[in-house]
Amino acid sequence: MVLVWEPITDLPQDWSSLTERELGPLLQFWNDQKADLEQNAVLSEFSKRLAREWSIETGQIEGVYDIDRGITETLIERGISADLIPTEPGQKAPELIAAIIQDHAVVLDGLFQFVRGDRPISKGYIHELHAALLQHQDTTLVMDQFGHLFESQLVKGQYKQRANNPKRPDGTVHRYCPPEQVDSEMESLVAMHHEHQRQGVAVEVQAAWLHHRFTQIHPYQDGNGRVARALASLIFIKAGWFPVVVTRDDRARYIDALEVADEKNLRSLVAFFVDVQKRSLFKATQAAADVQEVHTVDEAIAAAKRVLVGPGRSLDPSIWFKAKATADHLMDIAAMRLNEVKKTLENEIQRSRPDWKFTTGDGGVGMSLNMPYTPNPDAYERQYVLYLRGQRLQQIGMRADAIGSKFRGLIGMLMVFDGFEAASKEPFQVNYAESVEDAERRFRPWLEESLVNALSLWRKSL
């Protein structure tokens, strides 16, 4: 099978249908928090760690090198150093791996400088990105007309001279833009992107479109994925968000979303980018919970001043409590739905298997082992459980918790199976800046998907 290349197309007229517009209210929330975090130097340290993660993972998912999770965490924590990377058979030398990662880090820092300089994206700037990202990569694998792979000198900052049509494991050949048409396609890409900016297209839609159409062109012999993620990161950074950190754990969903986009549907890629941004926001909020120790009277007074009269108090904290009201409303919806599921289970299973009992009630939901944030039940907590009593007691539970040791108007919601396993693919986020109506519109499909996942986990456990 051959996937035939087609010239890139613009966004549909109804591009707003591709997104739930969730990031708008979230950005208001994030901007309200930034000044307080900056005062405590929390944001600076978090940004450094996030930059290291981006620099490592953007090459990891492309197979440029292979660094295990433990070493990755060490590099994120302590900094990029060849001394921390072990020598492995068949792998690049640690010094070269560290140099490549440092190239990525320099590019990411350059993205922030680019935004501050308010330069427009151009073909020339994209060439600069490519050359910088691949500074320490001198060769690439190419395929000749007979299908044989061989090492070829990598030309940096220049469009490809040979076709790059990779063969997938299933035998499918993915044809990208022919070399002779790359320049005109890149002209179209840049022009359409500038028009999207002029029209005020939502940032997540802009980033998904630019990323996908760039990969559809595949203008360089190698490094296209890294350039695409850099461009998407640039769009988000310019809007006040985080770089797009796509990790090895994201790879399957990321590739699936790109393949769905190949079928002319960007919605999955847009949703993926939104989830990546939300994950970074959760991490930043969690970082804010790590209260710095004070060791002198002056430090203690300065810390109290930041709380009482610092930038974080410019927003009336009472507005944060709107998130609690929204979470209460959504938990009521979840409780009603769990009761509906209970009745269906009674009708479909308990009638023929009277040894099975199904009940519902408040409380008793454990914390998932892989929760992406640390709950703060003292600030806000609600739980509702569907109990499944057969040979042993199991449960499907919904829990909602404030996030962060200091409540800032952000609440996480998660469906948990059997007290410890997350049934939700991603946590649901509630913030004070979003209306109850918009939150409910997003919540209902998330709730259904989480219920399906939870019931599937239960079935597999029988």
C-alpha positions in Angstrom: 0.0 0.0 0.0 1.2 3.5 -0.8 0.0 6.7 0.9 0.1 9.2 -1.9 1.4 12.7 -1.1 -1.0 15.6 -1.7 -0.2 19.4 -1.5 -1.0 20.8 2.0 -4.4 22.3 2.6 -5.6 25.1 4.8 -7.7 24.8 7.9 -11.4 24.3 7.4 -13.6 27.4 7.7 -15.2 26.0 10.9 -11.8 25.4 12.5 -13.3 26.3 15.9 -15.1 22.9 15.8 -11.6 21.2 16.2 -11.2 22.4 19.8 -13.1 22.6 23.0 -11.4 26.0 23.6 -10.3 24.7 27.0 -6.9 26.5 27.0 -8.4 30.0 27.0 -9.7 29.9 30.5 -6.7 27.8 31.6 -4.3 30.5 30.3 -6.1 33.1 32.4 -5.6 30.8 35.4 -1.9 30.3 34.6 -1.3 34.0 34.1 -2.9 34.7 37.5 -0.4 32.3 39.1 2.8 33.2 37.4 3.9 36.3 39.3 3.6 34.5 42.6 5.7 31.6 41.4 8.3 33.9 39.9 8.7 35.6 43.2 9.5 32.3 44.9 11.9 31.2 42.1 9.7 28.1 41.7 8.9 28.9 38.1 12.6 29.3 37.1 13.5 25.9 38.4 10.5 24.2 36.9 11.2 25.8 33.5 14.8 24.4 33.6 13.6 20.9 34.3 10.9 21.1 31.6 13.5 22.4 29.1 15.8 19.4 29.9 12.9 17.0 29.5 12.0 18.6 26.1 15.6 18.4 25.0 16.0 14.8 25.9 12.6 13.4 24.7 12.5 15.2 21.3 15.4 13.0 20.2 14.4 10.0 22.2 11.1 9.4 20.4 12.9 9.7 17.0 15.5 7.1 18.0 18.4 9.5 17.7 19.7 7.9 21.0 18.2 5.6 23.6 18.4 6.7 27.2 16.6 4.7 29.8 14.1 6.3 32.2 16.4 6.3 35.2 19.1 8.2 33.4 16.5 10.5 31.9 15.3 11.5 35.3 18.8 12.0 36.5 19.6 14.3 33.6 16.4 16.3 34.2 17.2 16.6 37.8 21.0 17.3 37.6 21.5 18.8 34.2 22.8 17.5 30.8 26.3 16.0 31.3 28.1 13.2 29.4 29.4 11.9 32.8 25.8 10.9 33.7 25.2 8.9 30.5 26.6 5.3 30.6 28.5 3.9 27.6 26.3 1.2 26.0 27.1 -1.2 23.2 25.8 -0.1 19.8 24.9 3.4 21.1 26.5 6.7 20.4 29.3 7.9 22.7 28.0 9.6 25.8 29.8 12.8 24.8 28.0 12.9 21.4 24.6 12.1 23.0 25.1 15.0 25.5 26.1 17.3 22.7 23.0 16.5 20.7 20.8 17.1 23.7 22.6 20.3 24.3 21.8 21.3 20.7 18.1 20.7 21.4 18.4 22.8 24.6 20.0 25.7 22.8 17.2 25.6 20.2 14.6 25.7 22.9 16.2 28.7 24.5 16.3 30.3 21.1 12.6 29.9 20.7 12.0 32.1 23.8 14.4 34.7 22.4 12.6 34.5 19.0 9.3 35.3 20.8 10.9 38.2 22.7 12.2 39.5 19.4 8.7 39.3 17.8 10.1 37.9 14.6 7.7 36.2 12.2 8.2 32.6 11.2 9.9 32.4 7.8 11.6 29.7 5.6 14.9 31.1 6.6 14.2 30.8 10.3 13.0 27.2 9.8 16.4 26.5 8.1 18.1 28.0 11.2 16.1 25.7 13.4 17.0 22.6 11.4 20.7 23.5 11.3 20.8 24.1 15.0 18.9 21.0 16.0 21.2 18.7 13.9 24.5 20.5 14.6 26.1 17.4 15.9 24.5 14.9 13.5 26.6 14.4 10.3 25.0 11.5 8.5 21.6 10.0 7.9 20.1 6.8 6.5 18.7 7.2 2.9 17.2 4.6 0.6 18.3 4.2 -3.0 16.1 3.3 -6.0 16.5 -0.4 -5.2 15.3 0.0 -1.6 18.7 -0.4 -0.1 19.6 1.8 2.9 23.0 3.5 3.2 24.6 6.3 5.2 24.7 9.7 3.4 26.1 13.0 4.4 23.5 15.1 6.1 23.0 18.6 4.7 21.8 21.0 7.5 19.6 24.0 6.9 18.8 23.0 3.3 15.9 21.2 1.8 16.2 17.5 0.9 17.8 16.5 -2.4 16.4 12.9 -2.4 12.9 11.6 -1.8 12.3 10.4 1.8 9.4 7.9 1.6 9.7 5.6 4.6 8.3 2.1 4.7 6.3 1.3 7.8 6.5 -2.1 9.6 3.2 -3.1 7.9 4.8 -2.5 4.4 2.9 0.7 3.8 5.0 3.3 2.0 4.4 6.9 3.1 5.2 9.3 0.3 6.1 12.9 1.3 6.5 16.0 -0.8 8.9 15.5 -3.8 12.1 17.5 -3.5 11.3 19.7 -6.5 8.1 20.9 -4.8 9.3 21.5 -1.3 10.1 25.2 -1.7 6.7 26.1 -3.0 5.0 24.1 -0.3 7.0 25.7 2.4 6.0 29.1 0.9 2.4 28.1 1.3 2.9 26.8 4.8 4.4 30.0 6.0 1.8 32.2 4.3 -1.2 30.2 5.6 0.3 30.2 9.1 0.6 34.0 9.1 -3.0 34.2 8.0 -4.1 32.0 10.9 -2.3 34.4 13.3 -4.1 37.3 11.7 -7.5 35.6 12.1 -6.9 34.7 15.7 -7.1 31.0 15.3 -6.9 29.2 18.7 -3.3 28.4 19.6 -3.8 24.7 19.9 -5.3 24.6 16.4 -2.5 26.7 15.0 0.1 24.5 16.5 -1.5 21.2 15.4 -2.0 22.5 11.8 1.6 23.8 11.5 3.1 20.6 13.0 1.1 18.3 10.8 1.4 20.2 7.5 5.2 20.5 8.1 5.5 16.8 8.6 3.3 16.2 5.6 5.9 18.2 3.5 8.8 16.5 5.3 11.2 19.1 3.7 14.5 17.9 5.2 16.3 14.6 4.7 16.3 14.0 8.5 15.2 15.9 11.6 11.7 16.8 10.5 10.0 15.5 13.7 12.3 17.6 15.9 11.7 20.7 13.7 7.9 20.1 13.8 7.9 19.9 17.6 10.0 23.0 17.8 7.6 24.9 15.6 4.6 23.8 17.6 6.4 24.7 20.8 7.1 28.2 19.4 3.4 28.7 18.8 2.6 27.8 22.3 5.4 29.8 23.9 4.3 32.9 22.0 0.9 32.5 23.5 2.3 32.2 27.0 2.2 28.4 27.2 4.8 25.7 27.6 7.0 23.9 25.1 5.4 20.8 23.6 7.0 18.0 25.6 6.2 14.7 23.8 7.6 11.8 25.8 8.3 8.2 24.9 5.1 7.3 26.8 3.2 9.6 24.5 4.6 8.2 21.3 1.8 5.8 20.3 -0.9 8.4 20.8 1.2 11.0 19.1 1.7 8.9 16.0 -1.9 7.8 16.0 -3.0 11.5 16.1 -0.7 12.3 13.2 -2.1 9.4 11.1 -5.7 10.6 11.9 -4.6 14.1 10.7 -3.4 12.4 7.4 -7.0 11.5 6.9 -7.9 15.2 7.1 -9.0 15.3 10.7 -6.8 17.4 13.1 -9.1 17.0 16.1 -7.0 14.2 17.7 -3.8 16.1 17.3 -5.4 19.2 18.8 -6.7 17.3 21.8 -3.2 15.7 22.2 -1.5 19.1 22.3 -4.1 20.4 24.8 -3.4 17.4 27.1 0.4 18.0 26.8 -0.1 21.6 27.9 -2.4 20.6 30.8 0.2 18.0 32.0 2.8 20.7 32.1 0.4 23.0 33.9 -0.2 20.3 36.5 3.5 19.9 37.0 4.0 23.6 37.4 1.2 23.8 39.9 2.7 20.9 41.8 6.0 22.7 41.8 4.3 25.6 43.5 3.3 23.3 46.3 6.9 22.6 47.1 7.2 25.4 49.7 10.7 26.7 50.1 12.2 26.4 53.5 13.3 29.6 55.3 16.2 29.7 57.7 16.3 33.3 59.0 13.8 35.8 60.4 14.2 38.0 57.4 13.5 35.1 55.0 10.4 34.2 57.0 9.1 37.8 56.9 9.8 38.0 53.2 7.9 34.8 52.6 4.9 36.1 54.6 5.0 39.4 52.6 4.8 37.5 49.3 1.7 35.8 50.6 0.0 38.9 52.1 0.9 41.7 49.7 2.9 40.2 46.9 1.8 39.8 43.3 -0.2 36.7 44.1 -2.7 38.8 46.1 -3.5 41.1 43.2 -6.3 38.7 42.4 -9.1 38.4 44.9 -8.7 34.8 46.2 -12.5 34.4 46.6 -12.7 34.1 42.8 -10.8 30.8 43.1 -13.7 29.2 44.9 -15.8 29.2 41.7 -13.8 26.1 40.9 -15.3 24.3 43.9 -18.8 25.2 42.8 -18.1 23.8 39.4 -16.5 20.7 40.8 -19.5 20.1 43.0 -21.8 20.4 40.0 -19.7 17.9 38.0 -19.5 15.5 40.9 -23.3 15.5 41.1 -23.4 14.6 37.5 -20.9 11.8 38.1 -23.0 10.5 41.0 -26.2 10.4 38.9 -24.4 8.5 36.1 -22.9 6.0 38.5 -26.3 5.3 39.9 -27.7 4.8 36.4 -24.9 2.3 35.8 -25.7 0.6 39.1 -29.3 0.1 38.0 -28.3 -1.3 34.7 -25.9 -3.8 36.4 -28.7 -4.9 38.7 -31.1 -5.5 35.7 -28.5 -7.2 33.5 -26.4 -9.1 35.9 -27.9 -9.3 39.4 -31.1 -10.9 38.2 -29.2 -13.9 36.9 -26.4 -13.8 39.4 -28.0 -12.9 42.8 -24.6 -13.5 44.4 -23.5 -10.1 42.9 -24.5 -6.9 44.7 -24.2 -3.4 43.4 -24.4 -0.3 45.6 -23.3 3.3 45.5 -22.2 5.8 48.1 -19.9 8.6 49.2 -16.2 8.1 50.0 -13.8 5.2 49.8 -11.9 6.1 46.6 -8.2 5.4 46.8 -5.5 7.5 45.1 -4.3 6.1 41.8 -0.7 5.1 41.7 0.0 7.2 38.6 -1.9 10.4 39.5 -0.2 13.3 37.6 -0.6 15.6 40.6 -0.6 15.5 44.4 -4.2 15.8 45.7 -4.9 18.3 48.5 -8.0 16.9 50.1 -7.8 19.4 52.9 -8.6 22.2 50.5 -11.3 20.3 48.5 -12.3 16.7 48.3 -15.4 14.8 47.0 -15.7 11.1 46.2 -18.5 8.9 44.9 -18.2 5.1 44.5 -19.9 2.3 42.7 -19.3 -0.9 44.7 -19.1 -4.2 42.9 -19.6 -7.1 45.4 -19.0 -10.6 44.1 -16.4 -13.0 45.4 -14.5 -9.9 46.5 -15.3 -6.3 46.9 -14.3 -4.0 44.0 -15.1 -0.4 43.2 -15.3 2.2 40.5 -14.9 5.6 42.1 -14.8 9.2 41.1 -12.7 11.5 43.1 -12.1 15.3 42.9 -9.3 17.0 44.8 -7.7 20.4 45.0 -4.2 20.5 43.6 -1.3 22.1 45.4 -0.7 22.8 49.1 -2.1 26.3 48.6 -5.5 26.3 46.9 -5.2 28.4 43.7 -8.5 27.5 42.0 -7.4 24.3 40.3 -9.2 20.9 40.9 -8.3 17.6 39.4 -10.9 14.8 38.8 -10.1 11.2 38.2 -12.0 7.9 37.9 -10.2 5.1 39.8 -10.8 1.3 39.5 -10.4 -1.0 42.5 -9.0 1.7 44.7 -5.6 2.3 42.9 -5.8 2.0 39.1 -6.6 5.1 37.0 -9.5 4.4 34.6 -9.3 7.9 33.1 -6.8 8.3 30.3 -6.2 11.9 31.5 -7.4 13.7 34.6 -10.2 16.2 34.2 -9.2 19.7 35.2 -11.6 22.3 36.8 -10.5 25.9 37.1 -12.2 29.0 38.3 -11.9 30.9 34.9 -14.1 28.5 33.0 -17.9 28.7 33.1 -19.9 25.8 34.5 -21.6 25.3 31.2 -18.3 24.9 29.3 -16.9 22.6 32.0 -20.0 20.4 31.8 -19.8 20.2 28.0 -16.3 18.9 28.3 -17.0 16.7 31.3 -19.8 14.5 30.0 -17.8 12.8 27.1 -14.8 12.5 29.5 -17.0 10.8 32.1 -18.4 8.3 29.5 -15.0 7.4 28.3 -13.7 6.9 31.9 -16.7 4.8 32.7 -16.2 2.6 29.7 -12.5 2.2 30.7 -13.4 1.4 34.3 -16.0 -1.2 33.3 -13.5 -2.8 30.9 -11.0 -3.1 33.7 -13.6 -4.7 35.9 -14.6 -7.2 33.2 -10.9 -8.2 32.6 -10.5 -8.8 36.3 -13.4 -11.3 36.6 
